[in-house]
């Protein structure tokens, strides 16, 4: 899943921390400036569901 996050650096860091609690983060793009709004950045995050722990059976 590809997620786009827009906001200040603090808002983006907070959103990524919250996403990491429930999803596995695969890749985070570099911060891209949004020129229409000052001090606002755009980041793309590639995610996948966290793998469930499998039980090893003999």
KETOR-179314 format. One record per residue (C-alpha): residue in one letter; z, x, y negated. Coordinates in nm, 3 decimals, always signed. Layout:
% KETOR-179314
<node rest="a" w="Z" u="X" v="Y"/>
...
% end
This chain:
% KETOR-179314
<node rest="x" w="+0.000" u="+0.000" v="+0.000"/>
<node rest="x" w="-0.087" u="+0.134" v="-0.345"/>
<node rest="x" w="+0.161" u="+0.047" v="-0.623"/>
<node rest="x" w="+0.102" u="+0.104" v="-0.994"/>
<node rest="x" w="+0.407" u="+0.160" v="-1.215"/>
<node rest="x" w="+0.384" u="+0.160" v="-1.597"/>
<node rest="x" w="+0.674" u="+0.260" v="-1.820"/>
<node rest="x" w="+0.873" u="+0.541" v="-1.972"/>
<node rest="x" w="+0.971" u="+0.842" v="-1.763"/>
<node rest="x" w="+1.319" u="+0.698" v="-1.701"/>
<node rest="x" w="+1.182" u="+0.358" v="-1.593"/>
<node rest="x" w="+0.934" u="+0.521" v="-1.355"/>
<node rest="x" w="+1.202" u="+0.744" v="-1.202"/>
<node rest="x" w="+1.430" u="+0.444" v="-1.152"/>
<node rest="x" w="+1.153" u="+0.235" v="-0.993"/>
<node rest="x" w="+1.057" u="+0.516" v="-0.754"/>
<node rest="x" w="+1.422" u="+0.564" v="-0.653"/>
<node rest="x" w="+1.448" u="+0.192" v="-0.574"/>
<node rest="x" w="+1.121" u="+0.198" v="-0.377"/>
<node rest="x" w="+1.243" u="+0.493" v="-0.168"/>
<node rest="x" w="+1.536" u="+0.281" v="-0.046"/>
<node rest="x" w="+1.308" u="+0.040" v="+0.137"/>
<node rest="x" w="+0.968" u="+0.210" v="+0.173"/>
<node rest="x" w="+0.845" u="+0.551" v="+0.281"/>
<node rest="x" w="+0.670" u="+0.718" v="-0.013"/>
<node rest="x" w="+0.353" u="+0.896" v="+0.093"/>
<node rest="x" w="+0.216" u="+1.029" v="-0.235"/>
<node rest="x" w="+0.291" u="+1.004" v="-0.607"/>
<node rest="x" w="+0.011" u="+1.067" v="-0.856"/>
<node rest="x" w="+0.064" u="+1.281" v="-1.166"/>
<node rest="x" w="+0.193" u="+1.100" v="-1.475"/>
<node rest="x" w="-0.104" u="+0.961" v="-1.667"/>
<node rest="x" w="-0.051" u="+0.877" v="-2.035"/>
<node rest="x" w="-0.134" u="+0.529" v="-2.161"/>
<node rest="x" w="-0.289" u="+0.598" v="-2.500"/>
<node rest="x" w="-0.246" u="+0.247" v="-2.641"/>
<node rest="x" w="+0.135" u="+0.264" v="-2.610"/>
<node rest="x" w="+0.348" u="+0.562" v="-2.719"/>
<node rest="x" w="+0.574" u="+0.736" v="-2.464"/>
<node rest="x" w="+0.438" u="+0.519" v="-2.182"/>
<node rest="x" w="+0.302" u="+0.656" v="-1.858"/>
<node rest="x" w="+0.123" u="+0.522" v="-1.551"/>
<node rest="x" w="+0.190" u="+0.639" v="-1.195"/>
<node rest="x" w="+0.032" u="+0.535" v="-0.867"/>
<node rest="x" w="+0.250" u="+0.543" v="-0.554"/>
<node rest="x" w="+0.113" u="+0.525" v="-0.200"/>
<node rest="x" w="+0.368" u="+0.371" v="+0.035"/>
<node rest="x" w="+0.408" u="+0.259" v="+0.391"/>
<node rest="x" w="+0.693" u="+0.071" v="+0.562"/>
<node rest="x" w="+0.972" u="+0.294" v="+0.684"/>
<node rest="x" w="+0.938" u="+0.358" v="+1.056"/>
<node rest="x" w="+1.200" u="+0.179" v="+1.257"/>
<node rest="x" w="+1.408" u="+0.407" v="+1.476"/>
<node rest="x" w="+1.288" u="+0.375" v="+1.831"/>
<node rest="x" w="+1.531" u="+0.389" v="+2.116"/>
<node rest="x" w="+1.463" u="+0.657" v="+2.372"/>
<node rest="x" w="+1.493" u="+0.526" v="+2.726"/>
<node rest="x" w="+1.490" u="+0.726" v="+3.045"/>
% end
